[in-house]
Amino acid sequence: MTIIQDRNSDISHDYYRALAAKDARFDGVFFAGIRTTGIYCRPICRVKTPRQSSCVFFSSQAAAEAAGFRPCLRCRPELAPYDLQQNLAHAIWHKIAAGALNESGVEIFAKQVGLSSRQLRRVILQEFGVSPIELAQTQRLLFAKKLIQETQLSMTEIAFAAGFGSVRRFNALFETRYKMTPASIRRLALPSSPDQGITLRLAYRPPYAWDALLNYLHGRAMAGLEQVDLQRGLYRRSVQIEGKQGWIQVSHLPERQQLLLEIAPSLSKVLLPLLAKVRQQFDVEANPVAIAAHLQSDPRLAQQMMRTPGLRVPGSFDAFELAIRAILGQQVSVAGATTVSGRLVQKFGAPVTTPWSELAYHFPSPDYLARQSIDDIASIGVPRTRAATIHAFAVFSAAGGLQIPPNCSLHDLVMRLKALPGIGEWTAQYIAMRALRFSNAFPAGDLGLQKAVSVGMDSRCTEKQLLALADAWSPWRGYAALLLWQSLSVPQTEMN
């Protein structure tokens, strides 16, 4: 879908009202091209609102740029949170935005997502109005623009970090598309030394329950790998990605409606895939207003949403890491699983040097864990049957088992995971919800969820009853689960 108002004039009118109101709920949902200036903006842009007759609305940055518009230097469209939609085209787009086409051509990428190249082109063209290559080029240019304006990386470093094969190609496409040179938009950054790291920002749609998310991660942080500082509102972890090692630190800028991401200089060449992982871990793309509108009809959920507006589903930086943590959490307390997870990291994780003594290891890779004996894994203090499950899952992951095609359904994924020894419905749903970002995943066998919906009842809700109740929460059952878990920390007198 290229030009929105050509399809639906009512939507065009609604979008103009959102533009005039600077409505953050629509940030990333549409972009406004201004005919009189040739610039396209986010709906929250603080410039004087143009006349409606001067505006043309697009569903993506790529569509706006294909129509000849340049990104606004003030509101910076590259900062906009992504429009999280549950369809094949957007699932493919997320892979392209993370750099999937930077190292491979359309033919290879199409095979990776389970389509023919012809099908891939058709899916992307129908949804975004551009070809896959044009979509990838827009993402590269916008990411390069972000790095130019937020970091002191050299133009050469920026070109390669954004996925360009050469600096010449980067400069040529930038000047052709934006009618200016990369150097002309560089802003002076604060003086910094190479050891201080790279600082980037990620915008989100408000509200954002940052404290609730940090508390959730704090209780599950693996010693040696992660650190959550509740007093300062910080999350830190070691990072190993595409052969590069380093660390990240994430904090909250509520006044800007952004997350602040600090990154080790050693990770400068993998910034694009790294940001995709951070977006996933902190659920940046969620649209809390739309989710709340769907779930608020249930009084139990509505009450908790009032306490924690903007509650996110904490994701994972690495799917394998989260899956192993979920297996270790089977039939034990959260605290117990966290303790054993820390032992696994310290026994099998590779040592790393970071500015913080608390971060001293990387999580072991699937290949490495697959080479360990079941008895060695059990030595961290888990039953041998669970160690066997961890070993089997490592073998499964090392063979590409967690590389899920975009058109994979939740049911198919759960069946695929449950085929592994020791993986039941609860574990499969939890992995789908947090590690693989299926918003409708729902571990109905969880005793905490059953307890949460049973407040005021004579007996505890069964798994079957909870599943029937959760039907009304689709397609956001994962968010309902987080709300219910959060409600367990509320005194019962407040719940009544």
N, C-alpha and C positions, 0 to 999 in steps of 0.2 A: 504494500500500500504506500504510494508515494505522496500524493497531495491529498490531504484528508478532506478538505471541503469539497473537492470534486466528487467525492463519494457520498457525503452526507453534510448538508448545509446546517442541520441542527447541531451536529457535533462541532462544526466550525464556530457557530455562535457560542456554544458552551466553552470552547477553548479560548475564544476571545475574552469572555468574561473572566476566565481563570487568569489569563495574561494581565488583564487590567487590575485584578485583585492581587497579583503576585502570589498566587496560591501554590504553596509548596507541595500540596498533594499531587499536583500534576507534573512535578519536576521529573524529567526523564520519560514521561508518558508521551509528550509531544514537544516539538520545537517550532518556533514561529519565525518564518522568513519575512523580512521587511523589504518590500519591493523598492522603496525609495533609497535605501542604503546598500542593498545587496548583502546584508548581514543576517545571520540567523541566531536566535537567542533562546535561552531557557525561559519558561514561564515566570520565573522569579526574578528576571533581570530588572534592575532598579532604574533603568533609563526611562525617560518619559514614554508613556504608552502611545504607540502610533495609532492612527486611525484604522478601523477595521478593514477598510477598503485597501489599505496598504499591506495587509497581512496575508500570508499564505502558510498553512500549517502542515507539518510533516510528522510522520511517525518515528523517524530516526534521523540521526545526524547524516548518515550516508545519503538518504533521500534528499535532504536539504542541500548537501554539497553537489549531488548529481544534477540538481536544478540550477546550480551556479551560485549558490549563496556561500559566504565565508563565515567562520565562527566568530562570535562576538568576543572581543578582548576583555570585556568587563565581566559578563556573567559566566564566561568560559564553559561552553557546552560539554567539554571533555570532563568536567567535574560532575555532571549530572548522574544520579544513580540510574542503573539500568531499569528498563521496564520489564519486570518479572512476569512473564506470561507462561502458562502451562501448555505449550504447543511445540511441535517439532522444529519449526523455523527458528524460534527463539532459543531452543536448546542448542541448535547448530550455531546460531549467532554467538552464544556465550563461548563456544569453543574457538570461533574465529577471533573474538575479542581477546581471548587469552593467548593468541598467537599461533593457532593451529595451522594457518596457511603460510606462516613465515618460513618454515623448513620444508614444506611439501607442496606439491601442486594440487590442483583441484581434483585430478583423477585419484591420486593417492588418498587425499582427505575424504573424498566421497566413499571410498571403500571402507575407511575407518569408521564412518558413521552409518554404514550399512545401506548406502544408496548408490545408484549409478551417477556419473557426473551430470547426465542430463536431468535426472530427478533433482539433484542438489541445486542446479541452476534454477530450475522451475520453482522449487520451494522458496528459495531466497528471493527470486524476482517477484513472486506473487506477494510476499509479505513486506519486502523492503523497497521494491522498485529498482533494485540495482543487482548487478552480478555478484557472485561471491568474491571475485577479485576486487571489485570496486568497494565492497563492504570492508574487506581487509585493509585496503589502502586508506580508507577513512579512519579506521581504528588506529592504524600506524601513525598517521598524521596527527590525530588528536592526542595520542599518547606522547608523541614527540613534542607537541606544543605544551603539554602539561609539564614535561621534564624541563623544557626551556624556561618556563615561567616559575618553576618551583625549586629547581636545583641549580648547582653550579657545575654540573657535568659538562664536559666539552661537547661540541657539536658532533664530533666523531663518535664519542661514547653514546650520545643520544640517538644518533642514526642507527647504530647497531642494536642498542637496547630496544628500540621501537620496531625492529624487525626488518630494516632496510638492508639490502645486500651491499650497498656502497653509499658513501657520503654524497657522491655526485648524483645518484638516483634520488636520494633524500632531498637534496637542495632543489633539484629540478622539479620534482612533484610538488614540493612545498610552495615554490614560487608560482608554478602553474595554477595550483588550486587556490591559494590564498592571496595571490597578487602582492606578496611581500616576501622578504628574505627571512630565514629563521632568526638571524641576529637582530633584526629590526624589532622583534617582539620580546626580546630577552629583558627581563626586569632584574634590577640589582638585588641579589639575595643577601641575607645577612652574612657577614664574614664568618667563615668556618674553616676548621682544619680538616684534612682528609680523614682523621680518626673519629670525627664526630658523627659521621654517617650522613645518609641521604634522608631528607624529610619530604614526605608527600602527604596530600590530603585526600580523603574520600568522603563525598557528600552522601547524605541519606535523607529519606523523607521522614520528617518528624511525626509523632514523638518517637523517642528512642529510650528504652528502659535500660540505660547503661549500667547502673548499679546492680540491677537484678541479673543482667547477663554476666557481669564480673563475679558476682556471688556464686552463680552456677558454675562458672569455670574454676573458681577458687577451690570449690569442694572436690573437683576432679583433676586438678593440676598434677602432673606427674613430676615428682622430685627429680631434679637434674636436667629436665627438659623444659619445663614451664615455670613461670613465677607470676603470681597475681598479687599485686600490692593494693589491697582494698583501701587503705588510708589515702594513698596518692591517686587512686583510680587508674592503675597501669596494668597492662598485660605484657609479659615478655616471654620469648621462647627462642631456642636455638633453631636454625633453619639449614636444611640441606636440600638443594633443588638443582637438578640438571648438572650435577657435579660441582656446584658452588656451595660454599659453607659460610655461615654468618649468623646473624641474629636479627630480630625485629622487636620493636616496642610499640604498643598501641595505646593511645589515650583518647580522651573525649574533649571536643570543643563544642559544647552545647550552644554557645552564643552564635556560632557559625553553622550549626547543624552539620558538623563534619567530624570524622575521626582523623586523628593525627598519627601518621605512621612514620616511625624512625627506623631506618634500615642500615645495616652494616655496609660500608663501602665495597666490600668484597662481593656483594650481591648485585652490583650495578648492571651486569650483563643479563640478569634474569628477572628484571623488574616487572616485565609484562606478565609472565606466569605467576610470579610471586603475588602481585596485586590481585590476580584472579582468586588465589587461594585465601587471601585475607578477606576479600569481599564475601567469599563463601563462609568462612569461619565466623564472621561477625554479622552475617545476614543483612548486608548493606542494602540489598535490592528490595527488601520487604516493603510493602505498601500497607502500613499499619491501619490507616483509615479504612481501606477497602476490606481488610481482614476483620477489623472490629465490626464493621457494618454487617458482615455475614454472621459473626459469632454472637453478637450481643442479644440475639433473641433468646438465648439460653441464660436464665438468671444466674446460674452458677458461674458461667464464664463472664457475664457482664459485670458481676460484682468484683471479680478479680481484675478485669481490665481497667476498672476505675482506680484500683490500687496501683497497678503497674502498667500505665498506658505505654504503648509502643514496645511491648514485650517481644523479643526476637526468639527464634529457635537457634541456639548456639550450634554452629556447624563445626567443621574440623579443618585444620590446615592440611592434613593428610588423611585420606580415607582409610588406608591400611592401619595407620596409628590408632584412629578412632575405633576401628573394627576390633583390634586386639584389646583395646581398653574395654569395649563392650563385652567381649568374651570373658575377660577377667572379672567383670561385674556380675556374671551369672550367679544368682542365688547367694550373693553376699551383699553386705552393706556398701554404700558409696564410699565410706571411709576405708573399709577393708580393701575394696578394689583399687582405690587410689594408692594405698600402701604397697600392694603387690605390684602395681604398674610401675611405681618408682623403682622397685627392686629389679624388674625386667629391664628398665632403661639403663640402670647402673651396671647390670651384669652383661648385657649384650649390646648396649649402645656404644657408638664410636665417640671417643673423647673429643672435645672441642674447647677452644679458648674464647671466652666472651668477656665483656667488661664486668660481668657479675659472677661471683663465685657460685651462685645458686644454679647457673646454667652451665653445665659442664659436659653434657652428652647430647648426641643426636639420637633419635629413635632408630632402633635397628631396622634395616631394610628387609623386605620380604625374602630376598635371596639369602641373606645372612641367617635369618631365623629358620629358613627352610633347611639349612645345612646343619642345624643343631639337632642333637638327639632329643627325644621326648623326655628322657630322664634329666638331661641338663636343664630343659625348660621347667620341669617339675621342681627343680631344686630351689626355685624362687619362693616356694611355699604354696603351690597349687596342686590339686589332685592330678594324678597321672592322666586321667581321662580328659581333663581340661587342657593339660599340656599337649595331649594328642590333637585336640581341636585347634589349638594355636598353631601347631606344626602343620596340620592339614590346611589351615587358612593361609599360612605363609606360602605353602606350595601353590595353592590356588591363585594367590595374588601375584606371585612371581611369574606365573604363566599368563598373566594379563586378565585374571578373573574379575578385577575391579574396574576394568575399562568398559564401562557400560555404554552401549550405543544410545543416541538421543531418543530413538523411538521405542526404547525398552519401557514396558509398563511396570507399575508397582507390583502387580501380581506376578509377572514373569521374574522380576528381580528377586522377590521374596522366595519364590520356588527355586530359583538358581542358588540362593544362599542356603536354603534349608536342605539342599541335596548334600551339603557338606556334613561330616560327622560332628555332632555336638552343637549344631546351629538349629535352634528352634524358632518358633514364631516371634517371640519377644526379641531375641537377638537380631533376627533378620529385619524386623520392623524398625528397631532402634538404629541399626546401621543405615537403613534406607532413609530414615528421618534426618539424622545428624551428619553422616558421612557423605551420603549421595544426594542429599537435598530433595527428597520427595516430600513435598509439603503435605501430602495426604497420608503419609505413613503414620501408623498409630499402634503402639505396643499395648493392645488391650489386656494382655495377660499381666501387666504390671500391677502389683498389689497396691502401690501408691495411688495410681489412677483410680482403681476400684474403690479404695478408701475415700478418695476425694469426692467422688460423686455419691457416696453413701452417707454423707453427713446428714443427720436427722432421720435416717432410715433405721428400721429395726434390725436389718441384716445387711451384710456387705454385698454390693452389686457383683454379679458374676461376670466373667469375661464375655459370655454370650450376650448378656443384658447390656454391657457397656458398649459392645460393638453395635448393637441395635440403636442405642442412644447416640452414638457418634456418627451415624449416617447423616444426621442433619448438619453436622459440622463440615462435611466435605465441601470443597477440596482443601480445607485448612485444618484437618484433624491434628496435624503436628503442632500447630499453634495452640489448639485446644489442650493438647497434652501438657504443654509448658505452663499454660494458665492453671491447670488442675494441680500440677506439681507445686507451683508457687503458692497455691491456696493452702497447701498443707502446713506452711510455715506461719499461717495466720491463726491466732488464738481462737478457739471455738466460740468464745463469747462474741467475738467480732463477726464470726461467720453467721451467727444466728440473728 
